Amino acid sequence: MLHKLIVALVLLVAVALVTGCAPQVTRTADPSEADFYTEEEYQGLQNDQREAYCAELLAAYEEAQDCVDSAKADLSRESTAVGDLEDVLAGLTPQLMSLRGDVEGLQSQIVYFEGLPRMYMVEKGDFLYKIAGMEEVYADPLKWKRIWRANKDVLEEFSDPNLIYPNWELTIPRDWPRSYTVKEGESLWMIARRWEIYGAGRMWTEIFDANGDVLGDPDMIRPGQTLTIPR
């Protein structure tokens, strides 16, 4: 009889330790917000609370796993896109190198042309056709007329434009004019045909369109008119 009483008391104490005497948890953790119970708090939970908490942990884990899977998929797509861009870049590299060579070549030409003389001192035996053909002038004798037009204030006094004398200083135009003063007998086609304008008579419409406020008729241009040359 005494033995049975002792056993009963032991069972009562064990139940008390598991239930009534365990530390009480005063808050509710939320795994979805990365808020978890400590080990001590977990031990203080009732069985149903533990089951609910474990279910929440599992749900939070599955949600996190979904995020990881989604991130992996995004990373895979980004890696593919980067690979595609690298392939495109590899294909463009030869073109870029070629363009770099072209740019360097143009820069060299710019330096060369900027160093060309803008004035020329006439020497014995010179004439405009010869001067225009010189490498440092235009390297094209057929362009002698531009020298003549740029120096008309001196050369117009003579009936022969090639009648020039040693020590005369002639202007050598280097710019691409943005305006032009009409001369006697000229037409828009003739002006556009000049190499320093467009070098093509068919481009006379560019001049006409740019001067619509002055020109009502392309055939009605007058000497002395200053026309805009669009660039």
Rosetta blueprint (number, residue, H / E / L):
1 M L
2 L H
3 H H
4 K H
5 L H
6 I H
7 V H
8 A H
9 L H
10 V H
11 L H
12 L H
13 V H
14 A H
15 V H
16 A H
17 L H
18 V H
19 T L
20 G L
21 C L
22 A L
23 P L
24 Q L
25 V L
26 T L
27 R L
28 T L
29 A L
30 D L
31 P H
32 S H
33 E H
34 A L
35 D L
36 F L
37 Y L
38 T L
39 E H
40 E H
41 E H
42 Y H
43 Q H
44 G L
45 L L
46 Q L
47 N H
48 D H
49 Q H
50 R H
51 E H
52 A H
53 Y H
54 C H
55 A H
56 E H
57 L H
58 L H
59 A H
60 A H
61 Y H
62 E H
63 E H
64 A H
65 Q H
66 D H
67 C H
68 V H
69 D H
70 S H
71 A H
72 K H
73 A H
74 D H
75 L H
76 S H
77 R H
78 E H
79 S H
80 T H
81 A H
82 V H
83 G H
84 D H
85 L H
86 E H
87 D H
88 V H
89 L H
90 A H
91 G H
92 L H
93 T H
94 P H
95 Q H
96 L H
97 M H
98 S H
99 L H
100 R H
101 G H
102 D H
103 V H
104 E H
105 G H
106 L H
107 Q H
108 S H
109 Q H
110 I H
111 V H
112 Y H
113 F H
114 E H
115 G L
116 L L
117 P L
118 R L
119 M E
120 Y E
121 M E
122 V L
123 E L
124 K L
125 G L
126 D L
127 F L
128 L H
129 Y H
130 K H
131 I H
132 A H
133 G L
134 M L
135 E L
136 E L
137 V L
138 Y L
139 A L
140 D L
141 P H
142 L H
143 K H
144 W H
145 K H
146 R H
147 I H
148 W H
149 R H
150 A H
151 N L
152 K H
153 D H
154 V H
155 L H
156 E L
157 E L
158 F L
159 S L
160 D L
161 P L
162 N L
163 L L
164 I L
165 Y L
166 P L
167 N L
168 W L
169 E E
170 L E
171 T E
172 I L
173 P L
174 R L
175 D L
176 W L
177 P L
178 R L
179 S E
180 Y E
181 T E
182 V L
183 K L
184 E L
185 G L
186 E L
187 S L
188 L H
189 W H
190 M H
191 I H
192 A H
193 R H
194 R L
195 W L
196 E L
197 I L
198 Y L
199 G L
200 A L
201 G H
202 R H
203 M H
204 W H
205 T H
206 E H
207 I H
208 F H
209 D H
210 A H
211 N L
212 G L
213 D L
214 V L
215 L L
216 G L
217 D L
218 P L
219 D L
220 M L
221 I L
222 R L
223 P L
224 G L
225 Q L
226 T E
227 L E
228 T E
229 I L
230 P L
231 R L
